[in-house]
Amino acid sequence: MGEIVDALADEDTLVVVVSDHGIIGYRGEMSDTELVRKILIENGYLVYRERPEIGFATKPQVEREITDWSKTKAIVHDDIYIYINLRG
């Protein structure tokens, strides 16, 4: 990107990069969603009855994960949403 901007834009040009899929970030080998999910699990806010290893998935794997809603206080979804369980 930097080379393209340098070649095509002068200092009076505003360059904005936009993407509808740009929210998925990674820290090493873990997505931001997995990092937040890990923090929620370690602090007891997200509890699974069953959760097989799912790798680098960024969205809940509904068909493979079974959330214990009686103990879960918060879940993360799509890197930018944290849903709070107000009834639980």
C-alpha positions as a printed Julia matrix, in Angstrom:
88×3 Matrix{Float64}:
   0.0     0.0    0.0
   2.73    2.43   0.92
   4.48    2.08  -2.44
   1.22    2.61  -4.33
   0.34    5.71  -2.3
   3.86    7.12  -2.71
   3.67    6.63  -6.49
   0.17    8.07  -7.0
  -0.49   10.66  -4.29
   1.13   13.95  -3.44
   1.15   15.63  -0.01
  -2.19   17.34  -0.73
  -3.94   14.03  -1.4
  -5.95   12.29   1.29
  -5.84    8.5    0.94
  -8.42    6.46   2.81
  -8.37    2.65   2.81
 -11.74    1.05   3.57
 -12.74   -2.59   3.82
 -15.88   -4.39   4.91
 -13.71   -7.26   6.18
 -10.99   -5.24   7.88
 -11.97   -5.88  11.49
 -10.33   -9.28  11.81
  -6.94   -8.79  13.41
  -4.36  -11.29  14.55
  -1.85  -11.21  17.39
   0.69  -13.83  16.46
  -1.32  -16.93  15.68
  -4.48  -15.87  17.56
  -7.3   -13.72  16.18
  -8.49  -10.77  18.22
 -11.76  -12.62  18.81
  -9.94  -15.66  20.18
  -7.83  -13.4   22.4
 -10.92  -11.7   23.88
 -12.7   -15.07  24.17
  -9.68  -16.47  26.04
  -9.76  -13.52  28.48
 -13.51  -14.03  29.06
 -12.98  -17.76  29.69
 -10.01  -17.22  32.04
 -12.04  -14.74  34.1
 -15.14  -16.95  34.29
 -17.36  -14.73  32.12
 -17.65  -17.29  29.3
 -18.25  -20.93  30.2
 -18.58  -23.84  27.8
 -20.06  -27.23  28.6
 -18.31  -28.53  25.5
 -15.81  -26.86  23.19
 -13.55  -28.83  20.9
 -10.38  -27.16  19.6
 -11.48  -24.98  16.68
  -8.24  -23.37  15.56
  -8.29  -19.85  14.17
 -12.07  -19.42  13.93
 -13.31  -15.89  14.52
 -17.0   -16.66  14.91
 -18.68  -18.97  17.38
 -18.88  -22.5   16.01
 -22.49  -23.08  17.04
 -22.57  -26.64  15.75
 -19.44  -27.55  17.77
 -19.5   -25.33  20.87
 -22.0   -25.71  23.67
 -22.19  -22.62  25.85
 -23.29  -23.03  29.45
 -25.71  -20.09  29.52
 -26.46  -20.53  33.23
 -22.83  -19.58  34.0
 -21.94  -17.34  31.03
 -21.97  -13.57  31.58
 -20.46  -12.39  28.26
 -19.55  -13.62  24.78
 -17.49  -12.09  21.97
 -18.47  -12.2   18.3
 -16.77  -10.87  15.15
 -13.92   -9.03  16.92
 -16.03   -5.97  17.71
 -19.09   -7.2   19.58
 -19.22   -8.31  23.2
 -22.68   -9.43  24.22
 -23.58   -9.26  27.92
 -25.94  -11.86  29.4
 -28.19   -9.68  31.58
 -30.39  -12.58  32.7
 -27.65  -14.99  33.67
